[in-house]
Amino acid sequence: SNVDPCSSTTPISFGQTVNGSLANTDCLIGFGSRADVYTFSGTQGQRIAITQNSTTFFTYLYLFNPSIQIIAQNGNANT
């Protein structure tokens, strides 16, 4: 059976650096955009910093809570 790439997540740890790439088989999030999905465990009120960058394309980051609600989002200009 086929697995929905949007339901497939990769656990990450604080301080971890992940080098990734996007492919036509990754999660399709709309307007032809693709995404990789990562998860981590935190506690309410905890402060975190997440950075991402690409020299190839404009990146966008969404942070969801366990109820799949967007709690933070940010786009960058590949800086």
Rosetta silent file (secondary structure, phi, psi, omega in degrees, C-alpha in Angstrom):
SEQUENCE: SNVDPCSSTTPISFGQTVNGSLANTDCLIGFGSRADVYTFSGTQGQRIAITQNSTTFFTYLYLFNPSIQIIAQNGNANT
SCORE:     score description
SCORE:     0.000 S_00000001
   1 L     0.000  151.455  179.392    0.000    0.000    0.000 S_00000001
   2 L   -83.394  140.408  177.772    1.085    3.570   -0.618 S_00000001
   3 L   -99.450  131.892  176.963    1.958    5.777    2.347 S_00000001
   4 L   -65.381  118.984 -177.834    0.771    9.394    2.275 S_00000001
   5 L   -64.944  -18.234  177.858    4.004   11.446    2.287 S_00000001
   6 L   -78.361  -18.799  178.506    2.263   14.168    4.328 S_00000001
   7 L   -97.042   -4.619  179.122    1.670   11.712    7.181 S_00000001
   8 L   -90.251  118.032 -176.861    5.255   10.483    7.116 S_00000001
   9 L  -119.458  157.689  177.055    7.352   12.416    9.659 S_00000001
  10 E  -117.655  117.937  177.506   11.004   12.412   10.695 S_00000001
  11 E   -69.565  139.848  175.602   11.778   12.848   14.411 S_00000001
  12 L  -130.588  162.705 -179.107   14.539   15.357   15.192 S_00000001
  13 L  -114.711  158.256  176.027   16.315   16.415   18.396 S_00000001
  14 L   -60.105  136.184 -179.486   17.217   19.836   19.803 S_00000001
  15 L    85.033   -5.237 -177.920   20.532   20.996   18.385 S_00000001
  16 L   -80.499  139.867  172.566   20.305   18.631   15.433 S_00000001
  17 L  -106.301  131.334  179.971   21.138   19.801   11.920 S_00000001
  18 L  -119.153  126.970  172.657   19.281   18.114    9.074 S_00000001
  19 L  -100.873  119.270 -176.094   20.364   18.381    5.447 S_00000001
  20 L  -127.817  176.884  174.708   17.389   17.616    3.259 S_00000001
  21 L  -148.205  158.326  178.673   16.098   17.857   -0.248 S_00000001
  22 L  -108.020  142.815 -179.252   12.687   18.036   -1.831 S_00000001
  23 L  -135.543  165.416  178.915   11.447   15.604   -4.456 S_00000001
  24 L   -61.806  -14.900 -179.832    8.272   15.051   -6.471 S_00000001
  25 L   -93.591   -4.007  179.510    7.401   12.263   -4.028 S_00000001
  26 L   -76.882  170.092 -178.121    7.438   14.572   -0.948 S_00000001
  27 E   -54.958  124.852  177.081    4.323   16.003    0.692 S_00000001
  28 E   -90.722  117.113 -174.725    2.368   18.245   -1.700 S_00000001
  29 E  -107.854    4.279  177.528    1.086   21.244    0.288 S_00000001
  30 E   122.164  151.332  179.603   -0.535   23.295   -2.437 S_00000001
  31 L    53.918   27.300  178.622    0.326   25.429   -5.441 S_00000001
  32 L    78.783    7.398  179.876    2.813   22.747   -6.462 S_00000001
  33 E   -82.899  145.779  179.095    4.923   23.238   -3.325 S_00000001
  34 E  -115.086  156.971 -177.955    6.555   20.274   -1.617 S_00000001
  35 E  -145.706  150.946  166.327    7.494   19.815    2.034 S_00000001
  36 L  -104.688  144.828 -175.161    9.427   17.597    4.400 S_00000001
  37 L  -118.400  125.234 -179.802    7.775   17.043    7.787 S_00000001
  38 E  -120.885  153.150  177.790    9.752   16.812   11.039 S_00000001
  39 E  -128.970  151.921  172.222    8.610   16.278   14.630 S_00000001
  40 L  -150.629  159.465  178.110   10.118   17.025   18.046 S_00000001
  41 L  -101.658  132.432  177.031    8.934   16.892   21.645 S_00000001
  42 L  -140.146 -179.059  177.788    8.789   20.082   23.673 S_00000001
  43 L  -121.088  151.335 -179.448    6.931   21.489   26.640 S_00000001
  44 L   -57.174  132.820  179.720    4.382   24.289   26.756 S_00000001
  45 L    88.665  -10.489  179.536    6.077   27.654   27.194 S_00000001
  46 L   -68.080  138.008  177.624    9.457   26.345   26.083 S_00000001
  47 L   -93.276  134.144  178.626   11.373   28.731   23.817 S_00000001
  48 L  -134.749  159.876  173.652   12.866   27.254   20.665 S_00000001
  49 L  -129.431  130.906  178.195   14.659   28.524   17.580 S_00000001
  50 L  -125.206  128.934  177.059   14.346   26.839   14.200 S_00000001
  51 L  -124.735  149.736  175.701   16.359   27.947   11.193 S_00000001
  52 L  -149.222  154.809  176.132   16.329   26.788    7.607 S_00000001
  53 L  -158.301  160.573  176.560   17.858   27.990    4.408 S_00000001
  54 L  -148.561  140.697  173.590   18.303   27.184    0.764 S_00000001
  55 L   -94.204   -0.450 -174.694   20.508   28.657   -1.918 S_00000001
  56 L  -104.777  -36.152 -175.031   18.181   27.206   -4.570 S_00000001
  57 L  -150.815  164.890  176.479   14.658   28.356   -3.695 S_00000001
  58 L   -67.887  129.588 -179.281   12.529   30.447   -1.343 S_00000001
  59 L  -104.543  155.364  176.747   11.911   28.526    1.885 S_00000001
  60 E  -142.583  138.939 -176.310    8.926   28.642    4.214 S_00000001
  61 E  -122.409  131.494  173.134    8.588   27.163    7.686 S_00000001
  62 E  -118.043  137.651  173.371    5.412   26.199    9.531 S_00000001
  63 E  -115.239  120.946 -178.542    5.334   25.138   13.186 S_00000001
  64 E  -108.974  149.998  171.753    2.273   23.107   14.174 S_00000001
  65 L   -87.621  176.461 -178.540    1.074   22.058   17.613 S_00000001
  66 L   -60.096  -19.178  178.297   -0.049   18.447   18.292 S_00000001
  67 L   -89.671   12.168  178.969   -3.581   19.387   17.130 S_00000001
  68 L    61.952   36.658  173.532   -2.162   20.305   13.682 S_00000001
  69 L  -104.496  137.410  178.101   -2.804   24.035   14.197 S_00000001
  70 E   -70.160  123.378  177.614   -0.207   26.506   12.901 S_00000001
  71 E  -110.594  -12.754  174.175    1.353   28.252   15.899 S_00000001
  72 E  -160.954  151.002  176.210    4.202   29.989   14.026 S_00000001
  73 E  -155.230  152.551 -178.697    5.285   30.514   10.440 S_00000001
  74 E  -161.033  137.855  171.350    8.020   32.354    8.619 S_00000001
  75 E  -108.919  155.553  176.023    9.347   32.780    5.103 S_00000001
  76 L  -131.162  169.449 -177.614   12.857   33.907    4.292 S_00000001
  77 L  -106.141   34.718  179.199   14.630   35.459    1.375 S_00000001
  78 L    56.680   48.256  178.209   17.405   32.853    1.207 S_00000001
  79 L   -98.937    0.000    0.000   19.742   34.807    3.458 S_00000001
